[in-house]
């Protein structure tokens, strides 16, 4: 299976409308880091901040951030929405890039999900089978690692889509609100 990582980092100021929705209740994961070795399936895809994939990646990201002296990030539903939309777009179109074919970039996606940001970063990955694998891949890439360990970022969302060939497409949106 082909595994790829792509990174994007931008600093900018933009506006957008704030939108919040009530979080769906999902069962808590007892030990998200231990559970993060489990392979993802179509059932792993969720837009809930409490979803196991969100919590597993969050635990791994915050573990790495803590070792680097950064505060923990929290999961934001709007960032999940932006990430899931792009992951689904890439999986549907057999496409792997930060911008869509029509030129929509990550900042536009994050703003379109109702998140008013002062700073954002995006990490992409293709083919990693579990939260553990995707975070391990990002942490061994200098650019992805720099995004994850940017102490100025305070929230994140994970997007996951699996195409017909069972290839996982991952999107991580990291951002700080205005």
Backbone as CSV, one residue per row, in Angstrom:
resi,resn,N_x,N_y,N_z,CA_x,CA_y,CA_z,C_x,C_y,C_z
1,UNK,0.836,-1.170,0.000,0.000,0.000,0.000,0.884,1.237,0.000
2,UNK,0.580,2.188,-0.824,1.328,3.431,-0.923,1.060,4.292,0.306
3,UNK,2.123,4.800,0.914,1.976,5.694,2.046,2.668,6.994,1.714
4,UNK,1.951,8.102,1.889,2.493,9.415,1.572,2.131,10.394,2.669
5,UNK,2.951,11.404,2.809,2.686,12.487,3.737,2.873,13.797,3.002
6,UNK,2.010,14.761,3.262,2.141,16.083,2.697,1.886,17.078,3.812
7,UNK,2.606,18.167,3.811,2.492,19.168,4.863,2.191,20.539,4.261
8,UNK,1.476,21.354,5.023,1.241,22.720,4.615,1.253,23.578,5.855
9,UNK,1.943,24.663,5.819,1.941,25.604,6.926,1.761,27.012,6.406
10,UNK,0.780,27.711,6.914,0.519,29.080,6.517,0.227,29.904,7.758
11,UNK,0.669,31.134,7.758,0.298,32.059,8.811,-0.467,33.173,8.128
12,UNK,-1.667,33.437,8.608,-2.480,34.488,8.016,-3.589,34.856,8.986
13,UNK,-4.255,35.926,8.697,-5.418,36.332,9.469,-6.586,36.353,8.502
14,UNK,-7.662,35.740,8.914,-8.848,35.708,8.068,-10.067,35.710,8.956
15,UNK,-11.185,36.011,8.376,-12.429,36.013,9.128,-13.323,34.880,8.706
16,UNK,-14.368,34.700,9.424,-15.356,33.681,9.132,-16.416,33.767,10.200
17,UNK,-17.491,33.066,10.020,-18.530,33.094,11.028,-18.342,31.929,11.977
18,UNK,-18.554,32.179,13.230,-18.418,31.115,14.225,-19.695,30.294,14.212
19,UNK,-19.535,29.006,14.222,-20.680,28.102,14.259,-20.366,26.994,15.235
20,UNK,-21.294,26.698,16.084,-21.103,25.583,17.010,-22.308,24.672,16.926
21,UNK,-22.056,23.407,17.168,-23.120,22.415,17.196,-22.920,21.547,18.411
22,UNK,-24.000,21.016,18.935,-23.886,20.140,20.101,-23.129,18.878,19.719
23,UNK,-22.248,18.453,20.601,-21.433,17.254,20.347,-22.262,15.998,20.571
24,UNK,-22.097,15.042,19.674,-22.762,13.752,19.836,-22.041,12.985,20.934
25,UNK,-22.751,12.179,21.668,-22.148,11.393,22.743,-21.693,10.058,22.182
26,UNK,-20.417,9.765,22.398,-19.840,8.490,21.988,-19.133,7.912,23.192
27,UNK,-18.990,6.605,23.250,-18.320,6.019,24.404,-16.869,6.468,24.497
28,UNK,-16.417,6.714,25.719,-15.033,7.129,25.939,-14.097,5.950,25.679
29,UNK,-12.902,6.259,25.230,-11.878,5.250,25.005,-11.049,5.195,26.283
30,UNK,-10.957,4.026,26.919,-10.261,3.895,28.193,-8.803,4.317,28.093
31,UNK,-8.068,3.808,27.124,-6.667,4.171,26.918,-6.482,4.456,25.435
32,UNK,-6.657,5.737,25.045,-6.612,6.043,23.612,-5.274,5.728,22.954
33,UNK,-4.174,5.845,23.678,-2.887,5.550,23.058,-2.759,4.054,22.778
34,UNK,-3.148,3.216,23.721,-3.105,1.766,23.483,-4.040,1.382,22.342
35,UNK,-5.212,2.001,22.300,-6.197,1.683,21.261,-5.779,2.211,19.893
36,UNK,-4.834,3.139,19.839,-4.466,3.785,18.576,-3.771,2.857,17.591
37,UNK,-3.388,1.660,18.022,-2.752,0.688,17.127,-3.787,-0.072,16.283
38,UNK,-5.060,0.066,16.610,-6.125,-0.637,15.911,-6.331,-0.047,14.522
39,UNK,-6.409,-0.908,13.527,-6.608,-0.457,12.147,-7.961,0.228,11.988
40,UNK,-7.989,1.269,11.180,-9.227,1.990,10.924,-10.062,1.241,9.888
41,UNK,-11.367,1.433,9.983,-12.331,0.894,9.022,-13.312,2.008,8.701
42,UNK,-14.242,1.747,7.820,-15.269,2.746,7.505,-16.039,3.146,8.762
43,UNK,-16.184,2.245,9.715,-16.881,2.554,10.961,-16.095,3.541,11.825
44,UNK,-14.820,3.756,11.531,-13.984,4.682,12.296,-14.280,6.139,11.962
45,UNK,-14.938,6.387,10.843,-15.175,7.752,10.372,-16.310,8.376,11.169
46,UNK,-16.046,9.553,11.735,-17.041,10.237,12.560,-16.737,11.720,12.595
47,UNK,-17.776,12.522,12.810,-17.561,13.951,12.974,-17.650,14.371,14.435
48,UNK,-17.690,13.411,15.338,-17.795,13.710,16.759,-16.416,13.898,17.393
49,UNK,-16.232,14.950,18.185,-14.973,15.108,18.912,-14.694,13.947,19.869
50,UNK,-15.731,13.237,20.293,-15.567,12.107,21.208,-15.285,10.790,20.489
51,UNK,-15.275,10.791,19.157,-15.049,9.558,18.395,-13.681,8.978,18.738
52,UNK,-13.569,7.657,18.757,-12.288,7.030,19.090,-11.112,7.524,18.251
53,UNK,-11.272,7.687,16.938,-10.157,8.146,16.105,-9.714,9.542,16.537
54,UNK,-10.660,10.440,16.800,-10.302,11.792,17.252,-9.531,11.714,18.572
55,UNK,-10.046,10.925,19.500,-9.425,10.841,20.820,-8.064,10.137,20.778
56,UNK,-7.922,9.148,19.917,-6.645,8.447,19.807,-5.569,9.358,19.214
57,UNK,-5.901,10.044,18.130,-4.925,10.962,17.533,-4.625,12.100,18.504
58,UNK,-5.651,12.635,19.157,-5.466,13.702,20.132,-4.490,13.283,21.228
59,UNK,-4.666,12.080,21.771,-3.783,11.604,22.841,-2.339,11.505,22.353
60,UNK,-2.144,10.990,21.152,-0.791,10.868,20.605,-0.172,12.239,20.327
61,UNK,-0.957,13.147,19.752,-0.470,14.495,19.459,-0.084,15.197,20.762
62,UNK,-0.962,15.123,21.760,-0.688,15.808,23.019,0.470,15.167,23.778
63,UNK,0.658,13.882,23.633,1.824,13.220,24.230,3.107,13.820,23.650
64,UNK,3.146,13.955,22.329,4.317,14.524,21.664,4.485,16.010,21.978
65,UNK,3.390,16.742,22.020,3.466,18.167,22.354,3.963,18.366,23.784
66,UNK,3.502,17.536,24.691,3.937,17.639,26.082,5.435,17.417,26.231
67,UNK,5.957,16.431,25.499,7.396,16.168,25.538,8.194,17.351,25.004
68,UNK,7.592,18.139,24.121,8.268,19.289,23.525,8.003,20.586,24.294
69,UNK,7.218,20.510,25.363,6.941,21.700,26.168,5.757,22.523,25.710
70,UNK,4.956,22.005,24.797,3.761,22.715,24.321,2.554,22.303,25.150
71,UNK,1.594,23.208,25.256,0.341,22.852,25.914,-0.459,21.910,25.006
72,UNK,-1.398,21.228,25.611,-2.253,20.296,24.873,-3.191,21.051,23.938
73,UNK,-3.505,20.427,22.805,-4.549,20.949,21.928,-5.858,20.264,22.294
74,UNK,-6.961,20.882,21.911,-8.276,20.284,22.092,-8.873,20.020,20.719
75,UNK,-9.880,19.173,20.675,-10.548,18.859,19.416,-11.685,19.850,19.198
76,UNK,-11.800,20.346,17.979,-12.863,21.275,17.609,-13.682,20.672,16.474
77,UNK,-14.986,20.647,16.653,-15.889,20.047,15.662,-15.769,20.707,14.287
78,UNK,-15.562,22.003,14.242,-15.460,22.703,12.952,-14.201,22.280,12.205
79,UNK,-13.122,22.060,12.934,-11.889,21.590,12.289,-12.048,20.153,11.807
80,UNK,-12.799,19.345,12.554,-13.113,17.984,12.097,-13.903,18.058,10.795
81,UNK,-14.891,18.941,10.758,-15.716,19.080,9.549,-14.867,19.452,8.340
82,UNK,-13.991,20.445,8.494,-13.130,20.864,7.379,-12.211,19.720,6.953
83,UNK,-11.640,19.009,7.927,-10.729,17.903,7.627,-11.469,16.743,6.959
84,UNK,-12.641,16.395,7.477,-13.412,15.292,6.885,-13.834,15.599,5.454
85,UNK,-14.225,16.832,5.204,-14.632,17.201,3.841,-13.479,17.008,2.860
86,UNK,-12.289,17.427,3.271,-11.163,17.303,2.346,-10.722,15.854,2.200
87,UNK,-10.734,15.095,3.294,-10.378,13.677,3.199,-11.345,12.964,2.252
88,UNK,-12.634,13.240,2.380,-13.635,12.608,1.508,-13.443,13.036,0.059
89,UNK,-13.133,14.315,-0.158,-12.885,14.811,-1.515,-11.714,14.058,-2.148
90,UNK,-10.638,13.935,-1.400,-9.457,13.253,-1.950,-9.760,11.778,-2.223
91,UNK,-10.435,11.107,-1.303,-10.743,9.685,-1.483,-11.662,9.465,-2.688
92,UNK,-12.669,10.317,-2.829,-13.616,10.207,-3.952,-12.940,10.433,-5.292
93,UNK,-11.982,11.333,-5.322,-11.371,11.763,-6.580,-9.990,11.171,-6.835
94,UNK,-9.558,10.221,-6.009,-8.217,9.642,-6.145,-7.192,10.761,-6.316
95,UNK,-7.201,11.675,-5.362,-6.449,12.919,-5.422,-5.763,13.121,-4.086
96,UNK,-4.571,13.716,-4.077,-3.839,13.898,-2.831,-3.072,15.212,-2.887
97,UNK,-3.670,16.267,-2.354,-3.033,17.579,-2.336,-3.773,18.476,-1.342
98,UNK,-3.111,19.543,-0.913,-3.732,20.468,0.040,-4.864,21.266,-0.582
99,UNK,-4.717,21.673,-1.820,-5.767,22.429,-2.495,-6.577,21.501,-3.377
100,UNK,-7.863,21.805,-3.504,-8.703,21.021,-4.400,-8.345,21.360,-5.837
101,UNK,-8.876,20.602,-6.755,-8.621,20.881,-8.171,-9.176,22.234,-8.590
102,UNK,-10.147,22.737,-7.860,-10.702,24.066,-8.141,-9.961,25.163,-7.377
103,UNK,-8.936,24.798,-6.620,-8.100,25.782,-5.958,-8.464,26.132,-4.525
104,UNK,-9.465,25.462,-3.941,-9.801,25.758,-2.549,-8.663,25.289,-1.648
105,UNK,-8.175,26.198,-0.804,-7.058,25.843,0.063,-7.548,25.553,1.487
106,UNK,-6.659,25.063,2.342,-7.070,24.702,3.706,-7.681,25.862,4.490
107,UNK,-7.140,27.058,4.357,-7.709,28.203,5.071,-9.150,28.459,4.686
108,UNK,-9.451,28.304,3.403,-10.834,28.485,2.937,-11.737,27.391,3.493
109,UNK,-11.225,26.159,3.573,-12.029,25.064,4.140,-12.319,25.305,5.616
110,UNK,-11.292,25.704,6.356,-11.457,25.946,7.792,-12.438,27.097,8.016
111,UNK,-12.289,28.180,7.256,-13.213,29.311,7.352,-14.623,28.875,6.957
112,UNK,-14.733,28.083,5.894,-16.037,27.611,5.429,-16.754,26.737,6.440
113,UNK,-16.007,26.128,7.348,-16.615,25.312,8.405,-17.031,26.174,9.598
114,UNK,-16.815,27.488,9.494,-17.251,28.398,10.551,-16.202,28.700,11.600
115,UNK,-14.960,28.342,11.338,-13.883,28.575,12.314,-13.178,29.873,11.950
116,UNK,-13.167,30.826,12.861,-12.448,32.091,12.668,-11.052,31.903,13.243
117,UNK,-10.066,31.875,12.375,-8.717,31.509,12.793,-7.741,32.665,12.679
118,UNK,-6.700,32.588,13.513,-5.583,33.522,13.402,-4.363,32.813,12.819
119,UNK,-4.323,31.496,12.942,-3.203,30.686,12.484,-3.720,29.284,12.207
120,UNK,-3.251,28.661,11.150,-3.598,27.261,10.911,-2.443,26.547,10.247
121,UNK,-2.487,25.241,10.346,-1.558,24.337,9.669,-2.376,23.119,9.249
122,UNK,-1.919,22.457,8.207,-2.592,21.235,7.753,-1.553,20.167,7.454
123,UNK,-1.810,18.969,7.927,-1.016,17.791,7.589,-1.908,16.805,6.850
124,UNK,-1.361,16.159,5.823,-2.064,15.114,5.080,-1.262,13.824,5.171
125,UNK,-1.959,12.718,5.059,-1.291,11.420,4.973,-2.176,10.485,4.158
126,UNK,-1.531,9.534,3.514,-2.238,8.591,2.643,-1.715,7.185,2.906
127,UNK,-2.614,6.283,3.287,-2.257,4.878,3.396,-1.953,4.362,4.786
128,UNK,-1.841,5.228,5.778,-1.568,4.741,7.126,-2.822,4.072,7.684
129,UNK,-2.621,2.888,8.274,-3.752,2.053,8.672,-4.337,2.345,10.044
130,UNK,-3.630,3.113,10.877,-4.115,3.350,12.233,-3.718,4.746,12.692
131,UNK,-4.379,5.243,13.739,-3.952,6.526,14.308,-2.474,6.504,14.713
132,UNK,-2.025,5.399,15.273,-0.623,5.282,15.667,0.298,5.475,14.460
133,UNK,-0.018,4.786,13.365,0.813,4.871,12.159,0.830,6.278,11.576
134,UNK,-0.324,6.943,11.538,-0.356,8.274,10.927,0.421,9.268,11.770
135,UNK,0.265,9.228,13.085,0.999,10.178,13.925,2.496,9.861,13.903
136,UNK,2.856,8.585,13.926,4.273,8.213,13.850,4.883,8.730,12.545
137,UNK,4.153,8.614,11.450,4.633,9.127,10.167,4.813,10.629,10.191
138,UNK,3.830,11.338,10.725,3.939,12.789,10.808,5.107,13.206,11.697
139,UNK,5.329,12.486,12.783,6.384,12.875,13.714,7.785,12.589,13.171
140,UNK,7.907,11.738,12.160,9.230,11.490,11.563,9.515,12.407,10.374
141,UNK,8.539,13.211,9.993,8.702,14.187,8.918,8.952,15.559,9.551
142,UNK,10.068,16.205,9.244,10.359,17.493,9.881,9.244,18.540,9.731
143,UNK,8.632,18.632,8.558,7.590,19.634,8.345,6.323,19.317,9.132
144,UNK,5.909,18.053,9.117,4.712,17.660,9.865,4.947,17.824,11.361
145,UNK,6.115,17.386,11.800,6.476,17.501,13.211,6.434,18.966,13.658
146,UNK,6.969,19.861,12.820,6.956,21.287,13.153,5.524,21.802,13.305
147,UNK,4.622,21.361,12.456,3.219,21.764,12.586,2.635,21.264,13.899
148,UNK,2.844,19.994,14.212,2.291,19.400,15.428,2.869,20.055,16.675
149,UNK,4.155,20.389,16.637,4.825,20.954,17.815,4.843,22.482,17.814
150,UNK,4.012,23.099,16.993,3.882,24.553,17.005,3.024,24.926,18.212
151,UNK,3.650,25.479,19.227,2.967,25.783,20.485,1.931,26.897,20.349
152,UNK,1.900,27.592,19.211,0.910,28.647,18.981,-0.424,28.082,18.497
153,UNK,-0.487,26.796,18.206,-1.723,26.155,17.757,-2.416,25.528,18.957
154,UNK,-3.747,25.682,19.048,-4.465,25.270,20.251,-5.601,24.273,20.027
155,UNK,-5.990,24.057,18.778,-7.101,23.139,18.505,-6.778,22.319,17.265
156,UNK,-7.464,21.184,17.143,-7.251,20.341,15.969,-8.508,19.559,15.643
157,UNK,-8.526,19.008,14.452,-9.555,18.077,14.017,-8.924,17.119,13.022
158,UNK,-9.361,15.878,13.064,-8.856,14.848,12.153,-9.953,14.487,11.173
159,UNK,-9.585,14.422,9.906,-10.480,13.927,8.870,-9.963,12.587,8.391
160,UNK,-10.867,11.682,8.149,-10.510,10.345,7.683,-11.543,9.898,6.660
161,UNK,-11.052,9.418,5.541,-11.917,8.818,4.520,-11.190,7.599,3.971
162,UNK,-11.949,6.604,3.611,-11.374,5.366,3.072,-12.006,5.134,1.714
163,UNK,-11.169,5.026,0.679,-11.709,4.878,-0.674,-12.105,3.430,-0.960
164,UNK,-12.578,3.195,-2.158,-13.055,1.860,-2.550,-11.946,0.810,-2.517
165,UNK,-10.688,1.245,-2.635,-9.553,0.315,-2.572,-9.077,0.104,-1.129
166,UNK,-9.843,0.634,-0.179,-9.537,0.552,1.263,-8.292,1.336,1.662
167,UNK,-7.992,2.385,0.938,-6.867,3.253,1.259,-7.351,4.392,2.147
168,UNK,-6.777,4.540,3.350,-7.161,5.661,4.222,-6.517,6.975,3.768
169,UNK,-7.316,8.018,3.760,-6.871,9.381,3.510,-7.055,10.146,4.818
170,UNK,-5.995,10.743,5.308,-5.999,11.466,6.582,-5.767,12.953,6.349
171,UNK,-6.487,13.783,7.090,-6.265,15.232,7.095,-6.259,15.662,8.555
172,UNK,-5.245,16.419,8.931,-5.193,17.029,10.259,-5.216,18.529,10.077
173,UNK,-6.235,19.162,10.665,-6.303,20.623,10.702,-5.911,21.042,12.113
174,UNK,-4.930,21.898,12.216,-4.507,22.492,13.484,-4.732,23.988,13.352
175,UNK,-5.284,24.636,14.377,-5.567,26.062,14.258,-5.650,26.714,15.628
176,UNK,-5.603,28.028,15.579,-5.857,28.861,16.754,-6.936,29.848,16.376
177,UNK,-7.896,30.049,17.268,-8.980,30.976,16.949,-8.527,32.431,17.036
178,UNK,-9.290,33.299,16.380,-9.026,34.750,16.486,-9.243,35.177,17.918
